[in-house]
């Protein structure tokens, strides 16, 4: 049995709720102009709605991301 945990894509509100409650770090990805997903941030989910997610970055700053164009990945 593999002891490594697989990255998990956060899509539903319950996914964001669990990530925020457990303080699980997430990586934030968006497509570049060529259609390739690039990591643009890392942090802890602080708040979320159906439209956006607020992440506290590793440096303590906060970023807001549109859920329609952003992919969130966490390790659970």
C-alpha positions in Angstrom: 0.0 0.0 0.0 1.3 3.4 -1.0 1.8 5.7 2.0 1.8 8.9 -0.1 -1.4 10.8 -0.3 -2.6 11.8 -3.7 -3.4 15.4 -4.6 -7.2 16.0 -4.7 -9.0 18.5 -6.9 -11.4 20.8 -4.9 -14.6 21.4 -6.8 -17.6 21.3 -4.5 -18.4 23.5 -1.6 -17.8 20.6 0.8 -14.3 20.2 -0.6 -13.5 23.8 0.2 -15.2 23.6 3.6 -13.1 20.5 4.6 -9.9 22.2 3.3 -10.6 25.3 5.3 -11.6 23.5 8.5 -8.6 21.2 8.4 -6.2 24.0 7.3 -5.0 21.8 4.5 -2.6 23.7 2.1 -3.9 24.0 -1.4 -2.2 24.9 -4.7 -3.9 27.3 -7.1 -3.7 26.7 -10.9 -4.8 28.8 -13.9 -4.4 28.3 -17.6 -1.8 30.4 -19.4 -2.6 31.8 -22.9 -1.5 28.5 -24.5 -4.0 26.4 -22.4 -1.4 24.9 -20.0 -2.2 25.0 -16.3 0.4 26.8 -14.3 0.7 27.0 -10.5 0.0 30.6 -9.4 -0.3 30.3 -5.7 -0.2 28.2 -2.5 -2.0 28.7 0.8 -4.9 28.0 3.1 -8.6 28.4 2.1 -10.0 31.1 4.4 -13.4 31.8 2.7 -15.3 30.6 -0.3 -18.5 31.2 -2.1 -20.1 29.7 -5.3 -18.1 32.3 -7.3 -14.7 32.8 -5.5 -12.2 31.5 -3.1 -10.0 33.5 -0.7 -6.6 32.0 0.0 -4.1 33.1 2.7 -0.8 32.8 0.9 2.3 31.3 2.5 3.6 34.9 3.0 0.4 35.9 4.9 -1.1 38.0 2.1 -4.6 37.1 0.8 -5.6 36.4 -2.8 -9.1 36.0 -4.3 -9.6 33.6 -7.2 -12.6 33.1 -9.5 -13.8 29.5 -9.2 -14.8 29.4 -12.9 -11.3 29.8 -14.2 -9.2 28.4 -11.4 -8.3 24.9 -10.3 -7.6 24.2 -6.6 -5.7 21.1 -5.5 -5.1 19.9 -2.0 -3.5 16.9 -0.3 -6.0 15.0 1.9 
